[in-house]
């Protein structure tokens, strides 16, 4: 992995990532490990092979726990296990999400509840569970992944878009609540990052061309673009940043 910036204060940090074994999450695990952090992560699918790769690459092994993040009790237990292995979690990255396409008219109450149990609810309960340890450690950083889809007003997955908008409100509320404890809470807002999942399921030649036309920077996003931004938000390089939404989308959504 090529790093454009290094954040030396992340060395030795105990980092917990949801969905840290595939897609953008796997790149995040790789990036934090390259910075010298100790990473524990949950993933619904088996990530043993990925952990083998990381151990061969970095000389240390991330701690993988299989978990469906809709099971909040299990998710909290995994956070405890990660903290027991690497020390109190001082960097929490709420990355896991599911952007499966759906429409409004065919969506049930059960569909809606499941969507938010994946895309919004974990952000609240992981923070709830991590904050006591962060307080005891003298501070911490929480990075909540949102999505530029809400700013674009995208159709095709309304429950997902609603959850990603709600994450910004939650981020600001938690930043205010936990700021006195030196806990920073920021949202990262990625644009369309061309992971393997995106390329396999939804990227078409016309769709890619149309999306790129809407970007100021005429180059598609790759996971590394998100890794560097996340490391910045986790690092003391951003020590006075909190309650913010940091957009990394090539210039599609404009803020301010």
MISENU-421095 format. One record per residue (C-alpha): x, y, z. Coordinates in steps of 0.1 Angstrom, whole numbers, plus 5000, padded with zeros to 4 digits. Last residue first. Layout:
N
@px: X py: Y pz: Z
...
//
This chain:
256
@px: 4795 py: 5250 pz: 5034
@px: 4794 py: 5217 pz: 5016
@px: 4795 py: 5207 pz: 4979
@px: 4787 py: 5171 pz: 4968
@px: 4803 py: 5160 pz: 4936
@px: 4839 py: 5171 pz: 4941
@px: 4861 py: 5140 pz: 4939
@px: 4841 py: 5123 pz: 4966
@px: 4859 py: 5126 pz: 4999
@px: 4836 py: 5146 pz: 5021
@px: 4846 py: 5153 pz: 5057
@px: 4816 py: 5158 pz: 5079
@px: 4825 py: 5176 pz: 5111
@px: 4814 py: 5173 pz: 5147
@px: 4851 py: 5173 pz: 5157
@px: 4883 py: 5187 pz: 5144
@px: 4907 py: 5201 pz: 5170
@px: 4930 py: 5171 pz: 5171
@px: 4931 py: 5166 pz: 5133
@px: 4968 py: 5158 pz: 5131
@px: 4961 py: 5140 pz: 5164
@px: 4953 py: 5110 pz: 5142
@px: 4920 py: 5092 pz: 5137
@px: 4907 py: 5119 pz: 5113
@px: 4939 py: 5118 pz: 5094
@px: 4939 py: 5080 pz: 5093
@px: 4904 py: 5081 pz: 5079
@px: 4913 py: 5105 pz: 5051
@px: 4943 py: 5084 pz: 5041
@px: 4922 py: 5052 pz: 5040
@px: 4894 py: 5068 pz: 5019
@px: 4916 py: 5077 pz: 4990
@px: 4933 py: 5043 pz: 4994
@px: 4899 py: 5027 pz: 4986
@px: 4898 py: 5040 pz: 4950
@px: 4879 py: 5070 pz: 4937
@px: 4874 py: 5075 pz: 4900
@px: 4893 py: 5102 pz: 4882
@px: 4881 py: 5134 pz: 4866
@px: 4883 py: 5157 pz: 4896
@px: 4853 py: 5180 pz: 4896
@px: 4830 py: 5150 pz: 4896
@px: 4796 py: 5151 pz: 4879
@px: 4811 py: 5138 pz: 4846
@px: 4826 py: 5109 pz: 4865
@px: 4792 py: 5098 pz: 4875
@px: 4779 py: 5097 pz: 4840
@px: 4809 py: 5078 pz: 4826
@px: 4807 py: 5053 pz: 4854
@px: 4770 py: 5048 pz: 4849
@px: 4774 py: 5044 pz: 4811
@px: 4801 py: 5018 pz: 4815
@px: 4782 py: 5000 pz: 4842
@px: 4790 py: 4997 pz: 4878
@px: 4763 py: 4981 pz: 4899
@px: 4770 py: 4946 pz: 4911
@px: 4805 py: 4934 pz: 4901
@px: 4822 py: 4968 pz: 4900
@px: 4806 py: 4980 pz: 4933
@px: 4815 py: 4948 pz: 4951
@px: 4851 py: 4949 pz: 4938
@px: 4855 py: 4984 pz: 4952
@px: 4851 py: 5015 pz: 4930
@px: 4845 py: 5042 pz: 4956
@px: 4815 py: 5063 pz: 4948
@px: 4817 py: 5092 pz: 4971
@px: 4829 py: 5089 pz: 5007
@px: 4815 py: 5109 pz: 5036
@px: 4836 py: 5106 pz: 5067
@px: 4818 py: 5117 pz: 5099
@px: 4836 py: 5130 pz: 5129
@px: 4835 py: 5123 pz: 5166
@px: 4864 py: 5136 pz: 5189
@px: 4867 py: 5123 pz: 5224
@px: 4885 py: 5147 pz: 5247
@px: 4861 py: 5139 pz: 5275
@px: 4845 py: 5173 pz: 5273
@px: 4838 py: 5165 pz: 5236
@px: 4817 py: 5135 pz: 5245
@px: 4782 py: 5150 pz: 5243
@px: 4789 py: 5176 pz: 5216
@px: 4807 py: 5152 pz: 5193
@px: 4779 py: 5126 pz: 5200
@px: 4752 py: 5150 pz: 5189
@px: 4772 py: 5160 pz: 5158
@px: 4779 py: 5124 pz: 5148
@px: 4743 py: 5113 pz: 5154
@px: 4731 py: 5141 pz: 5131
@px: 4756 py: 5131 pz: 5104
@px: 4747 py: 5094 pz: 5107
@px: 4710 py: 5103 pz: 5101
@px: 4719 py: 5112 pz: 5065
@px: 4735 py: 5078 pz: 5059
@px: 4705 py: 5061 pz: 5074
@px: 4681 py: 5080 pz: 5051
@px: 4702 py: 5071 pz: 5021
@px: 4702 py: 5034 pz: 5030
@px: 4664 py: 5035 pz: 5035
@px: 4660 py: 5052 pz: 5001
@px: 4681 py: 5028 pz: 4980
@px: 4674 py: 5034 pz: 4943
@px: 4672 py: 5072 pz: 4943
@px: 4702 py: 5094 pz: 4950
@px: 4697 py: 5127 pz: 4967
@px: 4732 py: 5138 pz: 4959
@px: 4739 py: 5147 pz: 4996
@px: 4724 py: 5114 pz: 5007
@px: 4745 py: 5094 pz: 4983
@px: 4777 py: 5112 pz: 4995
@px: 4779 py: 5085 pz: 5022
@px: 4783 py: 5082 pz: 5059
@px: 4811 py: 5064 pz: 5077
@px: 4814 py: 5073 pz: 5114
@px: 4849 py: 5080 pz: 5127
@px: 4853 py: 5080 pz: 5165
@px: 4885 py: 5093 pz: 5180
@px: 4898 py: 5090 pz: 5216
@px: 4904 py: 5106 pz: 5249
@px: 4921 py: 5103 pz: 5283
@px: 4924 py: 5065 pz: 5284
@px: 4897 py: 5062 pz: 5310
@px: 4874 py: 5083 pz: 5289
@px: 4882 py: 5062 pz: 5258
@px: 4873 py: 5031 pz: 5278
@px: 4840 py: 5045 pz: 5289
@px: 4833 py: 5058 pz: 5254
@px: 4836 py: 5025 pz: 5235
@px: 4803 py: 5008 pz: 5244
@px: 4781 py: 5038 pz: 5237
@px: 4801 py: 5045 pz: 5206
@px: 4795 py: 5009 pz: 5194
@px: 4759 py: 5013 pz: 5202
@px: 4752 py: 5044 pz: 5182
@px: 4771 py: 5036 pz: 5151
@px: 4757 py: 5000 pz: 5152
@px: 4721 py: 5014 pz: 5148
@px: 4727 py: 5032 pz: 5115
@px: 4735 py: 5010 pz: 5085
@px: 4730 py: 4975 pz: 5097
@px: 4701 py: 4977 pz: 5121
@px: 4689 py: 5005 pz: 5099
@px: 4685 py: 4982 pz: 5069
@px: 4670 py: 4954 pz: 5091
@px: 4643 py: 4978 pz: 5104
@px: 4634 py: 4990 pz: 5069
@px: 4632 py: 4955 pz: 5055
@px: 4610 py: 4944 pz: 5085
@px: 4587 py: 4974 pz: 5079
@px: 4584 py: 4963 pz: 5043
@px: 4598 py: 4978 pz: 5011
@px: 4581 py: 4973 pz: 4978
@px: 4569 py: 5008 pz: 4973
@px: 4601 py: 5024 pz: 4985
@px: 4626 py: 5009 pz: 4962
@px: 4656 py: 4987 pz: 4968
@px: 4693 py: 4985 pz: 4960
@px: 4717 py: 4968 pz: 4984
@px: 4738 py: 4995 pz: 5001
@px: 4749 py: 4975 pz: 5031
@px: 4772 py: 4991 pz: 5056
@px: 4803 py: 4984 pz: 5078
@px: 4826 py: 5014 pz: 5084
@px: 4821 py: 5025 pz: 5120
@px: 4857 py: 5032 pz: 5129
@px: 4866 py: 5034 pz: 5166
@px: 4900 py: 5047 pz: 5177
@px: 4908 py: 5046 pz: 5214
@px: 4898 py: 5010 pz: 5221
@px: 4912 py: 5000 pz: 5255
@px: 4941 py: 4975 pz: 5252
@px: 4951 py: 4952 pz: 5224
@px: 4938 py: 4918 pz: 5233
@px: 4913 py: 4927 pz: 5260
@px: 4901 py: 4956 pz: 5240
@px: 4894 py: 4934 pz: 5210
@px: 4875 py: 4909 pz: 5232
@px: 4855 py: 4937 pz: 5247
@px: 4846 py: 4950 pz: 5212
@px: 4836 py: 4915 pz: 5202
@px: 4813 py: 4913 pz: 5232
@px: 4798 py: 4946 pz: 5222
@px: 4791 py: 4933 pz: 5187
@px: 4776 py: 4901 pz: 5202
@px: 4752 py: 4921 pz: 5222
@px: 4743 py: 4944 pz: 5193
@px: 4734 py: 4915 pz: 5169
@px: 4728 py: 4935 pz: 5138
@px: 4765 py: 4937 pz: 5135
@px: 4767 py: 4900 pz: 5123
@px: 4800 py: 4889 pz: 5138
@px: 4831 py: 4868 pz: 5130
@px: 4860 py: 4882 pz: 5151
@px: 4893 py: 4890 pz: 5135
@px: 4923 py: 4902 pz: 5155
@px: 4948 py: 4918 pz: 5131
@px: 4981 py: 4899 pz: 5128
@px: 5017 py: 4912 pz: 5131
@px: 5046 py: 4910 pz: 5107
@px: 5031 py: 4936 pz: 5084
@px: 5028 py: 4919 pz: 5051
@px: 5027 py: 4882 pz: 5061
@px: 5004 py: 4890 pz: 5090
@px: 4981 py: 4911 pz: 5067
@px: 4979 py: 4883 pz: 5042
@px: 4971 py: 4857 pz: 5069
@px: 4944 py: 4881 pz: 5082
@px: 4929 py: 4882 pz: 5048
@px: 4928 py: 4844 pz: 5046
@px: 4910 py: 4843 pz: 5080
@px: 4884 py: 4868 pz: 5070
@px: 4853 py: 4846 pz: 5071
@px: 4821 py: 4866 pz: 5063
@px: 4802 py: 4887 pz: 5088
@px: 4832 py: 4908 pz: 5096
@px: 4844 py: 4923 pz: 5129
@px: 4877 py: 4940 pz: 5135
@px: 4906 py: 4943 pz: 5158
@px: 4936 py: 4964 pz: 5148
@px: 4968 py: 4972 pz: 5166
@px: 4983 py: 5004 pz: 5151
@px: 5017 py: 5007 pz: 5135
@px: 5008 py: 5030 pz: 5107
@px: 5009 py: 5001 pz: 5082
@px: 4984 py: 4984 pz: 5105
@px: 4961 py: 5013 pz: 5102
@px: 4963 py: 5012 pz: 5065
@px: 4958 py: 4975 pz: 5061
@px: 4928 py: 4975 pz: 5084
@px: 4914 py: 5005 pz: 5064
@px: 4920 py: 4987 pz: 5031
@px: 4901 py: 4957 pz: 5045
@px: 4872 py: 4980 pz: 5055
@px: 4871 py: 4996 pz: 5020
@px: 4862 py: 4962 pz: 5006
@px: 4865 py: 4932 pz: 5030
@px: 4879 py: 4924 pz: 5064
@px: 4873 py: 4955 pz: 5085
@px: 4835 py: 4954 pz: 5084
@px: 4833 py: 4972 pz: 5117
@px: 4867 py: 4986 pz: 5127
@px: 4883 py: 4987 pz: 5162
@px: 4917 py: 5004 pz: 5167
@px: 4940 py: 5001 pz: 5197
@px: 4968 py: 5026 pz: 5191
@px: 5004 py: 5014 pz: 5192
@px: 5015 py: 5036 pz: 5164
@px: 4987 py: 5061 pz: 5155
@px: 5009 py: 5090 pz: 5167
@px: 5032 py: 5084 pz: 5136
@px: 5006 py: 5096 pz: 5111
@px: 5021 py: 5091 pz: 5077
@px: 5010 py: 5107 pz: 5045
@px: 5008 py: 5097 pz: 5008
@px: 5009 py: 5060 pz: 5017
@px: 5013 py: 5034 pz: 4990
@px: 5000 py: 5000 pz: 5000
//
